[in-house]
Amino acid sequence: METTGGSQDFDNLRRFGAIRFQDINDGEYWRLFTAMFIHIGAAHLAVNGISLLIMGGIVERVFGHRRFGAIYTLSGLGGSSFSYSMIDSGRVVGAGASGAIFGCLGALAGYFLFRKNVLGPMGRQNLNAVMMLAVINFAFGFVIPGIDNWAHLGGFLIGGLVGVGLLPHISYGSPINRPLTKRTSVETKVSDVLRGSITSVLATILISMALFIGNNRTF
């Protein structure tokens, strides 16, 4: 991007797939995906890179590689959809991995919320820490100009739902070294399928609502 016009140039960002309200409103929905892989300037890339290294690393160790990939991708799409629903319709573009990173935070919140009884005091403490970190980062989004808090909110909500739907079972070999109370395999599978189905439906509804709002905006 820097060699073809700059990573902070409006037209170049559009060319590489950033979110722009009118482009997506005209049918370029692929931008919801590509926008999470480009950044506006070196500082933006560095901050998100460090955040992903920390938060993404934790989520990948807890959930595993494939589930982390699903959480990251779907959270990024959720963040992009929320951003599209509220982004200024003028000469403004949105880009970055922050929606997906907030999705990692949401997934951890869901994990510690639903596993707090198994993890005990440590699980409840970690849940409080994750929620405090989310609140602080949302607060920064209101204070610092140019930050898309709608993308953060969308990523966090979708990440939380996807994370709950893909909850890993705790075993002695897991990153959190506590055993899960054993249930019958049928009971476990039914519970997993039901939880995954409900969270998938809710995530789909949220993303669809964001797209519906964006597609029917008049401003």
DAWOWO-V107754 format. One record per pair of residues at least 24 apart in sequence whose ideal C-beta (glycine too) atoms are under 7 Angstrom apart, sorted by the first residue. I is the first residue (numbers start at 1). J is the second residue. D is the distance in Angstrom with one decimal. If there is no record, write none. Layout:
<<I & J & D> <I & J & D>>
//
This chain:
<<1 & 38 & 6.9> <7 & 39 & 6.6> <7 & 40 & 6.2> <7 & 41 & 5.7> <8 & 40 & 5.5> <8 & 41 & 5.0> <10 & 91 & 6.3> <10 & 93 & 6.2> <13 & 40 & 6.6> <13 & 93 & 4.8> <13 & 95 & 6.1> <14 & 93 & 6.2> <18 & 93 & 4.1> <18 & 94 & 6.3> <18 & 95 & 4.2> <19 & 80 & 5.9> <19 & 83 & 5.6> <19 & 84 & 5.9> <19 & 87 & 6.3> <19 & 93 & 6.2> <19 & 94 & 3.9> <19 & 95 & 6.5> <20 & 93 & 5.0> <21 & 84 & 6.6> <21 & 87 & 5.1> <21 & 89 & 4.5> <22 & 89 & 6.5> <24 & 84 & 5.2> <24 & 214 & 6.7> <25 & 214 & 6.7> <25 & 215 & 6.4> <32 & 77 & 5.6> <32 & 80 & 3.9> <32 & 81 & 6.0> <32 & 84 & 6.7> <33 & 77 & 6.5> <35 & 80 & 5.3> <35 & 94 & 6.3> <35 & 95 & 4.8> <36 & 76 & 3.6> <36 & 80 & 6.3> <36 & 97 & 5.2> <36 & 99 & 6.3> <36 & 100 & 5.4> <38 & 95 & 4.8> <39 & 95 & 6.2> <39 & 96 & 5.4> <40 & 95 & 5.6> <40 & 96 & 6.8> <44 & 96 & 6.0> <48 & 96 & 5.9> <48 & 97 & 4.7> <48 & 98 & 5.9> <48 & 101 & 6.3> <51 & 101 & 5.0> <52 & 97 & 6.2> <52 & 101 & 5.5> <55 & 101 & 5.6> <55 & 104 & 4.3> <55 & 105 & 5.9> <56 & 104 & 5.4> <58 & 108 & 6.5> <59 & 104 & 4.4> <59 & 107 & 5.5> <59 & 108 & 6.2> <61 & 175 & 4.6> <62 & 111 & 6.2> <62 & 168 & 6.6> <62 & 175 & 5.4> <63 & 107 & 6.8> <63 & 166 & 6.3> <63 & 168 & 5.6> <64 & 168 & 6.5> <67 & 166 & 4.5> <70 & 162 & 6.3> <70 & 166 & 6.5> <71 & 103 & 5.8> <71 & 104 & 6.5> <71 & 107 & 4.8> <71 & 159 & 5.7> <71 & 162 & 5.1> <71 & 163 & 5.8> <71 & 166 & 6.9> <72 & 100 & 4.8> <72 & 103 & 6.6> <72 & 104 & 6.9> <74 & 158 & 5.7> <74 & 162 & 5.0> <74 & 203 & 6.8> <75 & 99 & 6.1> <75 & 100 & 4.7> <75 & 102 & 6.9> <75 & 103 & 2.0> <75 & 106 & 6.9> <75 & 155 & 4.4> <75 & 158 & 5.0> <75 & 159 & 3.9> <75 & 162 & 6.7> <76 & 100 & 3.7> <76 & 103 & 6.8> <76 & 155 & 6.8> <77 & 207 & 6.6> <78 & 103 & 6.7> <78 & 154 & 4.3> <78 & 155 & 5.5> <78 & 157 & 6.6> <78 & 158 & 3.0> <78 & 206 & 6.8> <78 & 207 & 5.6> <79 & 103 & 6.9> <79 & 151 & 4.0> <79 & 152 & 6.8> <79 & 154 & 4.5> <79 & 155 & 3.5> <80 & 151 & 6.7> <81 & 154 & 5.9> <81 & 207 & 4.8> <81 & 210 & 3.9> <81 & 211 & 5.5> <82 & 150 & 4.5> <82 & 151 & 5.8> <82 & 153 & 5.9> <82 & 154 & 2.8> <82 & 210 & 4.9> <83 & 148 & 5.2> <83 & 150 & 5.3> <83 & 151 & 4.0> <83 & 154 & 6.9> <84 & 210 & 6.8> <84 & 214 & 4.4> <85 & 150 & 6.9> <85 & 210 & 4.3> <85 & 213 & 4.2> <85 & 214 & 4.3> <86 & 150 & 4.4> <89 & 219 & 6.0> <94 & 148 & 5.4> <94 & 151 & 6.6> <98 & 151 & 6.1> <98 & 152 & 5.9> <98 & 155 & 7.0> <99 & 151 & 4.2> <99 & 152 & 6.5> <99 & 154 & 5.9> <99 & 155 & 3.3> <100 & 155 & 5.9> <102 & 152 & 4.6> <102 & 155 & 3.8> <102 & 156 & 4.3> <102 & 159 & 6.5> <103 & 155 & 4.2> <103 & 156 & 6.5> <103 & 158 & 5.9> <103 & 159 & 2.6> <104 & 159 & 6.1> <105 & 130 & 6.3> <105 & 133 & 6.6> <105 & 134 & 5.4> <105 & 156 & 6.1> <105 & 159 & 6.8> <106 & 155 & 7.0> <106 & 156 & 4.1> <106 & 157 & 6.4> <106 & 159 & 3.4> <106 & 160 & 3.4> <106 & 163 & 6.3> <107 & 159 & 4.7> <107 & 160 & 6.4> <107 & 162 & 6.6> <107 & 163 & 2.8> <109 & 134 & 6.9> <109 & 160 & 5.6> <110 & 160 & 4.5> <110 & 163 & 4.0> <110 & 164 & 4.0> <111 & 163 & 5.8> <111 & 167 & 6.3> <114 & 164 & 6.0> <114 & 167 & 5.8> <115 & 170 & 6.3> <118 & 170 & 5.7> <118 & 178 & 6.2> <118 & 180 & 5.7> <119 & 176 & 6.1> <119 & 178 & 5.9> <154 & 210 & 6.4> <157 & 206 & 6.1> <158 & 203 & 5.2> <158 & 206 & 6.4> <158 & 207 & 6.8> <161 & 199 & 4.4> <161 & 202 & 5.4> <161 & 203 & 4.4> <162 & 199 & 6.7> <162 & 203 & 6.1> <164 & 195 & 6.6> <164 & 199 & 5.1> <165 & 195 & 6.0> <165 & 196 & 4.1> <165 & 199 & 3.5> <165 & 200 & 5.9> <166 & 196 & 7.0>>
//
